[in-house]
Amino acid sequence: MHGSTEKIDNRYCNNDSPAVSVIIPAYNAAQYIGETIESVLSQTFTSYEIILVNDGSPDTEELERAIEPYRDRIVYIKQKNGGPAAARNTGIRLARGEFVAFLDSDDLYLPNYLQQQMAFIQSPPGYDLVYADGILFGNSLLAGRTFMQTAPSRGDVTFESLLAVQCTVFTSSVLARRQPIIEVGLFDEQHTHLVPAEDFDLWLRLARHGARMGYQRKVLVRHRKHSDSLSANSTRAFESALQVLKKAESRWQLTPSERKAMAATAARLRAAFELERGKDRLLRGDFQEAAVAIGKANKVYRRWKLRVALLLLRVAPHLLLRAYTLRERLVLGMHARV
């Protein structure tokens, strides 16, 4: 399953098919898509194709105006909205490359992304999927940090290390062999409750299938972060990750250590969900429910800041609300121009 380590330029320079198919799902992407495409067109490695999948986007008219200058250099597909899994699967099925890369429509490659990742995926012992680090930017407190500073990868990438979140795959930095993804059934587009953790589900299935996975700590991508002042997106992410774990538990016979890793991760995800729910209830002025949710979260986190928040929810909830609202406004103001 692992490919040759022959030099990339020699291997692909006379091949009619591209080495890599870069797949970009687009939904409400008009604002950023030109910059994203430009980042691919600026690659030092040139044996690639760009497959842009319009997933029933409500901004199709604006999107098509934005991509008009690139229409002769991309494969553009329109389909009914099916979610990111369906959009990526369409790209995978159409891909002519032996390798596929998944780039979100608001993220950006650094110019050496493909060159570095292609060299890495073919380096001994050979890999089926590789990912890298990325710099975070946008209207978020995390802007300026890297993905691996916020979600570290430690040790080998295995089924168990993915379950334990010791390794976290950064999707916009992924380069993978197309065939193993097809063999495990592509992204799961049938179970929509897995969104937005459908990529986590695929990585688990690939690892269980025996795919060799690895990462490098080089920053090769710019990952746009949007404000989390409204917690709906965060809570949905935690809920969907929990659904992925349930699916894995029902599908495979787990070892005791794998089951332990899954239980620990599930507990952290539930705590994260409760914390976001607590923030949401605080912003709505529902202080009693906010206290219940944050209390559940702190049983796992055991943080002094959460203890202080719980105290203020009892004695001065409006003061806590004003302080938290001010913090959110400062975050947006600091990064509004990024």
C-alpha positions as CSV (number, residue, x, y, z in Angstrom):
1,M,0.0,0.0,0.0
2,H,3.0,2.3,0.5
3,G,4.4,4.1,-2.5
4,S,7.9,4.5,-3.9
5,T,10.4,6.9,-2.4
6,E,11.5,7.9,-5.9
7,K,12.1,11.6,-6.3
8,I,8.8,13.4,-6.9
9,D,9.8,15.7,-9.8
10,N,11.2,12.8,-11.8
11,R,8.2,10.6,-11.1
12,Y,5.5,13.0,-12.2
13,C,7.0,15.5,-14.7
14,N,5.9,13.5,-17.7
15,N,2.7,12.1,-16.3
16,D,-0.5,13.3,-18.0
17,S,-2.5,12.8,-14.8
18,P,-1.7,15.2,-11.9
19,A,0.0,13.8,-8.8
20,V,-2.4,15.5,-6.4
21,S,-6.0,16.4,-6.5
22,V,-6.7,19.4,-4.2
23,I,-10.4,19.2,-3.1
24,I,-12.1,22.3,-1.9
25,P,-15.7,22.1,-0.7
26,A,-17.5,25.4,-1.0
27,Y,-20.4,26.6,1.1
28,N,-20.8,30.4,1.7
29,A,-17.3,30.7,0.5
30,A,-17.4,33.6,-1.9
31,Q,-15.6,36.0,0.5
32,Y,-12.5,33.9,0.8
33,I,-12.4,31.5,-2.2
34,G,-10.2,33.7,-4.5
35,E,-7.5,33.9,-1.9
36,T,-7.7,30.2,-1.2
37,I,-7.4,29.2,-4.9
38,E,-4.5,31.7,-5.3
39,S,-2.7,29.9,-2.5
40,V,-2.9,26.6,-4.4
41,L,-1.9,28.2,-7.7
42,S,1.2,29.6,-5.9
43,Q,2.6,26.2,-5.1
44,T,6.2,25.3,-5.9
45,F,5.1,21.8,-6.7
46,T,3.0,22.0,-9.9
47,S,1.6,18.5,-10.6
48,Y,-1.8,19.1,-9.2
49,E,-5.4,19.8,-10.1
50,I,-8.0,21.9,-8.2
51,I,-11.5,20.4,-7.7
52,L,-13.9,23.0,-6.3
53,V,-17.2,21.5,-5.2
54,N,-20.1,24.0,-4.8
55,D,-22.2,22.1,-2.2
56,G,-25.5,23.9,-2.9
57,S,-24.2,27.1,-1.6
58,P,-26.6,30.0,-1.0
59,D,-24.0,32.4,-2.3
60,T,-23.5,30.6,-5.6
61,E,-23.9,33.8,-7.7
62,E,-21.2,35.6,-5.7
63,L,-19.1,32.5,-5.6
64,E,-19.1,32.1,-9.4
65,R,-18.2,35.7,-9.9
66,A,-15.3,35.2,-7.5
67,I,-13.9,32.1,-9.3
68,E,-14.5,33.4,-12.8
69,P,-10.8,34.4,-13.3
70,Y,-9.8,30.8,-12.4
71,R,-12.4,28.8,-14.3
72,D,-9.8,27.5,-16.9
73,R,-7.5,26.3,-14.1
74,I,-10.0,24.5,-11.9
75,V,-12.5,21.7,-12.1
76,Y,-15.8,23.3,-10.9
77,I,-18.7,21.1,-9.8
78,K,-22.2,22.1,-8.5
79,Q,-24.3,19.8,-6.5
80,K,-27.3,19.8,-4.1
81,N,-26.3,20.6,-0.5
82,G,-25.1,17.4,1.1
83,G,-22.6,18.7,3.7
84,P,-18.8,18.7,3.7
85,A,-18.6,14.9,3.6
86,A,-20.6,14.7,0.4
87,A,-18.7,17.5,-1.2
88,R,-15.3,15.9,-0.4
89,N,-16.6,12.6,-1.6
90,T,-17.6,14.1,-4.9
91,G,-14.1,15.5,-5.3
92,I,-12.5,12.1,-4.4
93,R,-14.5,10.3,-7.0
94,L,-13.6,12.8,-9.7
95,A,-9.9,13.0,-8.6
96,R,-7.3,12.0,-11.2
97,G,-4.4,12.2,-8.8
98,E,-3.0,9.2,-6.8
99,F,-3.0,11.6,-3.9
100,V,-5.7,13.9,-2.6
101,A,-5.5,17.0,-0.4
102,F,-8.4,18.5,1.5
103,L,-8.4,22.3,1.8
104,D,-11.2,24.2,3.5
105,S,-12.5,27.1,1.4
106,D,-11.3,29.8,3.8
107,D,-7.9,28.3,4.6
108,L,-4.6,28.9,2.7
109,Y,-1.6,26.8,1.7
110,L,1.9,28.2,2.1
111,P,3.8,28.1,-1.2
112,N,5.8,25.0,-0.2
113,Y,2.9,22.9,1.2
114,L,2.5,20.4,-1.6
115,Q,6.3,20.0,-2.1
116,Q,6.9,19.4,1.6
117,Q,4.0,17.0,2.0
118,M,4.7,15.0,-1.1
119,A,8.3,14.5,0.0
120,F,7.1,13.5,3.4
121,I,4.4,11.0,2.3
122,Q,6.9,9.2,0.2
123,S,9.8,9.2,2.7
124,P,10.7,5.9,4.4
125,P,8.8,3.9,5.5
126,G,6.1,5.5,3.3
127,Y,2.8,6.8,4.4
128,D,-0.9,6.7,3.4
129,L,-1.8,9.9,5.1
130,V,0.2,12.8,6.4
131,Y,-0.6,16.1,8.0
132,A,1.3,19.2,9.2
133,D,1.0,22.2,11.4
134,G,-0.7,25.5,10.5
135,I,-0.7,29.0,11.8
136,L,-4.1,30.3,13.1
137,F,-5.4,33.7,12.0
138,G,-8.7,35.5,12.1
139,N,-11.0,37.0,14.8
140,S,-10.1,34.6,17.6
141,L,-8.0,34.7,20.7
142,L,-6.1,31.8,19.2
143,A,-4.8,33.9,16.3
144,G,-1.0,33.8,16.1
145,R,-0.7,30.4,17.6
146,T,-0.3,27.2,15.7
147,F,-2.7,24.3,15.4
148,M,-0.4,21.9,17.2
149,Q,0.0,24.4,20.0
150,T,-3.7,24.2,20.6
151,A,-4.1,20.5,19.6
152,P,-0.8,18.8,20.0
153,S,0.2,15.5,18.3
154,R,2.4,13.3,20.4
155,G,3.9,9.9,19.4
156,D,2.8,7.6,16.6
157,V,-0.6,8.1,14.9
158,T,-2.6,5.0,15.7
159,F,-6.2,4.1,16.2
160,E,-5.7,4.4,20.0
161,S,-3.8,7.7,19.9
162,L,-6.5,9.1,17.7
163,L,-9.2,7.9,20.2
164,A,-7.2,9.4,23.1
165,V,-6.7,12.7,21.1
166,Q,-3.0,12.3,21.6
167,C,-2.8,12.9,17.9
168,T,-5.2,15.4,16.2
169,V,-5.4,15.5,12.4
170,F,-5.6,19.0,10.9
171,T,-7.8,18.4,7.9
172,S,-6.7,21.3,5.8
173,S,-3.1,20.1,6.0
174,V,-3.9,16.5,5.0
175,L,-2.3,14.8,2.0
176,A,-3.4,11.2,1.5
177,R,-3.4,8.4,-0.9
178,R,-6.7,8.2,-2.6
179,Q,-7.1,4.4,-2.8
180,P,-7.1,3.7,1.0
181,I,-9.8,6.3,1.5
182,I,-11.9,4.6,-1.2
183,E,-11.3,1.2,0.4
184,V,-12.7,2.3,3.8
185,G,-15.8,3.9,2.2
186,L,-14.9,7.6,1.9
187,F,-16.3,10.2,4.3
188,D,-19.6,9.1,6.0
189,E,-22.2,11.3,4.3
190,Q,-25.2,9.1,5.5
191,H,-25.0,10.0,9.2
192,T,-25.4,13.7,9.1
193,H,-25.1,13.9,12.9
194,L,-21.4,13.3,12.5
195,V,-20.9,16.8,11.0
196,P,-18.5,18.5,11.7
197,A,-16.5,15.6,13.0
198,E,-16.9,13.5,9.8
199,D,-13.2,13.8,9.2
200,F,-12.4,12.4,12.7
201,D,-14.6,9.4,11.8
202,L,-12.6,8.9,8.5
203,W,-9.2,9.1,10.3
204,L,-10.3,6.4,12.8
205,R,-11.5,4.1,10.0
206,L,-8.3,4.6,8.1
207,A,-6.2,3.8,11.1
208,R,-8.3,0.7,11.9
209,H,-7.8,-0.4,8.3
210,G,-4.1,-0.3,8.8
211,A,-3.2,2.9,7.0
212,R,0.2,4.3,7.9
213,M,-0.3,7.8,9.1
214,G,2.2,10.5,10.1
215,Y,2.7,14.2,10.7
216,Q,5.4,16.8,10.5
217,R,5.5,19.9,12.7
218,K,6.3,22.3,9.9
219,V,3.8,25.1,9.5
220,L,2.5,24.7,5.9
221,V,-1.0,26.1,6.1
222,R,-2.8,29.2,7.3
223,H,-6.0,28.2,9.2
224,R,-8.7,30.8,9.5
225,K,-10.4,30.9,12.9
226,H,-13.7,32.6,13.4
227,S,-15.1,34.1,16.6
228,D,-16.5,31.5,19.1
229,S,-18.5,34.2,20.9
230,L,-21.6,32.3,20.0
231,S,-21.2,28.7,21.2
232,A,-23.5,26.9,18.9
233,N,-20.7,25.8,16.5
234,S,-18.5,24.6,19.4
235,T,-21.3,22.6,21.1
236,R,-22.2,21.0,17.8
237,A,-18.6,20.0,17.2
238,F,-18.4,18.3,20.7
239,E,-21.7,16.5,20.2
240,S,-20.7,15.2,16.8
241,A,-17.3,14.0,18.1
242,L,-19.2,12.1,20.8
243,Q,-21.3,10.5,18.0
244,V,-18.1,9.4,16.2
245,L,-17.0,7.7,19.4
246,K,-20.3,5.9,19.7
247,K,-20.1,4.7,16.1
248,A,-16.6,3.4,16.7
249,E,-17.7,1.6,19.9
250,S,-20.5,-0.1,18.1
251,R,-18.5,-1.0,15.1
252,W,-15.3,-2.5,16.5
253,Q,-14.3,-4.8,19.3
254,L,-12.0,-2.5,21.4
255,T,-9.1,-3.5,23.5
256,P,-9.2,-2.5,27.2
257,S,-6.7,0.3,26.6
258,E,-8.7,1.5,23.6
259,R,-11.9,1.5,25.6
260,K,-10.2,3.4,28.4
261,A,-8.9,6.0,25.9
262,M,-12.4,6.4,24.5
263,A,-14.0,6.8,27.9
264,A,-11.5,9.5,28.9
265,T,-12.0,11.4,25.6
266,A,-15.8,11.1,25.9
267,A,-15.6,12.6,29.4
268,R,-13.6,15.6,28.2
269,L,-15.9,16.1,25.3
270,R,-19.0,16.1,27.6
271,A,-17.2,18.6,29.9
272,A,-16.3,20.9,26.9
273,F,-20.0,20.7,25.7
274,E,-21.2,21.7,29.2
275,L,-18.8,24.5,29.4
276,E,-19.9,25.9,26.0
277,R,-23.5,25.4,27.1
278,G,-22.8,27.3,30.3
279,K,-21.4,30.2,28.4
280,D,-24.4,30.3,26.1
281,R,-26.8,30.3,29.1
282,L,-24.8,33.0,30.7
283,L,-25.1,35.2,27.7
284,R,-28.9,34.6,27.6
285,G,-29.1,35.6,31.3
286,D,-30.2,32.1,32.4
287,F,-27.8,32.1,35.4
288,Q,-29.2,29.0,37.1
289,E,-28.7,26.8,34.0
290,A,-25.3,28.4,33.4
291,A,-24.3,27.4,36.9
292,V,-25.5,23.8,36.4
293,A,-23.6,23.4,33.1
294,I,-20.4,25.0,34.3
295,G,-20.5,22.9,37.5
296,K,-20.7,19.8,35.4
297,A,-17.8,20.9,33.3
298,N,-15.7,21.7,36.4
299,K,-16.1,18.2,37.7
300,V,-13.7,17.2,34.9
301,Y,-11.7,20.4,34.4
302,R,-11.2,21.4,38.1
303,R,-10.1,24.9,37.2
304,W,-9.9,27.8,39.6
305,K,-11.4,30.2,37.0
306,L,-14.5,28.1,36.8
307,R,-14.7,28.0,40.6
308,V,-14.7,31.8,40.6
309,A,-17.3,31.9,37.8
310,L,-19.5,29.5,39.8
311,L,-19.1,31.8,42.9
312,L,-20.0,34.9,40.9
313,L,-23.0,33.1,39.4
314,R,-24.3,32.8,42.9
315,V,-23.5,36.2,44.4
316,A,-23.0,38.6,41.4
317,P,-24.3,37.0,38.1
318,H,-24.8,40.3,36.3
319,L,-21.2,41.3,37.1
320,L,-20.0,38.1,35.6
321,L,-22.2,38.6,32.5
322,R,-20.8,42.1,32.0
323,A,-17.2,41.0,32.3
324,Y,-17.7,38.1,29.9
325,T,-19.5,40.2,27.4
326,L,-16.7,42.8,27.5
327,R,-14.1,40.1,26.9
328,E,-16.0,38.9,23.8
329,R,-16.2,42.4,22.4
330,L,-12.5,43.0,23.0
331,V,-11.7,39.7,21.2
332,L,-13.7,40.8,18.2
333,G,-12.2,44.3,18.2
334,M,-8.6,43.0,18.4
335,H,-9.0,40.8,15.4
336,A,-11.6,42.6,13.3
337,R,-9.0,43.6,10.7
338,V,-7.3,40.3,10.4
